[in-house]
């Protein structure tokens, strides 16, 4: 009635669609932080990211200083086929300039994606080539892979890093796990850090690989909706063997369902920091114009009965505080000391096999806490990362030396033998000075070792793949090193028999 009165009687003309959207958002803002409204364009982009494929030109790209840099063309993808290379700068798409105009990433993605077999004209600047290059690329199906890396950490230990739970994640995971099993692994490290979740079915299918038949993985219920329980089938590929799951403050939703089930059944050890704490179930409801409401209908519970969801206050004014919870954890010292984590005695639970004490109240508490390593953090470090200086320097280096590096080193040789040239680190400092950022030499010295490792990892990614990035970066990663220490020092069973450490 209010909308009818406004459109019929209001003094000025009214954008009816706009005020209806505002009304929907206003209603949802009075509920929980995860009930949301998305317009048709936002829905399309979200679905493409989760469905496992979309149609586009097939590049990984990075916006730096208002310029689109090609990080890597997808192997055998449309861009690689026409000769687009890592380090190329795309300055226009179908004669529409995208460089130096402040265009956001979603708009650029809309320009690059399109129907299968449709063609797009790219204007490209390439280092060492005087003339501007033009490429006509025919869009094709581009797979969205959710496994960043899968390889042997040691002869006995496999490693899989999963970046989200997408439509094809369970199949991708099974393929990776079978490959590692064929190499006779006895232990597995599953890395869910930074994984914000995704499809519940994918989390259930992956959990099934670790649990025994009829062990409950998760259940969900609400005031109006009872979704019920989900159980392991007993046909998993890794029901025996030591398992460590890595989580951090950015592991959320489906990641927490999987980690919580592993912890509650004492099937493995959770290592890292307290996870995000998203345990609310959203049902996507399509609206007639292609927009969507994601309405919270239930809460997730781990097999022991723990709610994953962290506390929240309803109302729009409280959404900002909820979104800044990770910053508040940092201020309280949670990322530095496990003693700063507030555990509530009334939310104690017992695991289902060994009766260890675990806690509800928001997120999954790790069995073994690993603090954030701040020894390398300085204002110079923060600036170099936030401004993309390392990416810029690594791309410059790969443009000049990439083919020589690839000819000289195998992947294993690169990881073991390559040292980041001192000239690259000097180049990072030069860029900071060019951008009029002032810093002390002590800050540079403090961050140098970490930044050199990061540069090496970026070079590996640009020459080979994301997996090689992690093979380099993981060598000095504190949480992963703690996992290896547990596996190699025979502390695994001792930790499983104790309460949270």
Buried (B, 14 or more C-beta within 10 A) or exposed (E): EEEEEEBEEEEEEBEEEEBBBEBBEEEBBEBBBBBBBBBEEBBBBBEBBBEBBBBBBBBBBBBBEEBBBBBBBBEEBBBBBBEBBBBBBBBBBEEEEBBEEEBEEEBBBBBBBBEEEEEBEBBBBBEEEEEEBEBEBEBBEBEBBBBBBBBBBEEBBBBBBBBBBBBBBBEBBBEBBEBBBEEEBEBBBBBBBBBBBBBBBBBBBBBBBBBBEEBBBBBBBBEEEEBEEBBBBEEBBBBEBBBBBBBBBBBBBBBBBBBBBBBBBBBBBBBBBBBBBBBBBBBEEEBEEEBBBBBBBBBBBBBBEBBBBBEBEEEEEBBEEBEEBBEEBBEEEBBBEBEBBEBEEEEBBBBBEEEBBBBBBBBBBBBBBBBBEEEBBBBBBEBBBEBBBBBBBBBBBBBEBBEEBBEEBEBEEBBEEBEBBEEBBEBBBEBBEEEEBEBEEEBBEBBBEBBBBBBBBBBBBBBBBBBBBBBBBBBBBEBBEBBBEBBEEEBBEEBBEEBBE
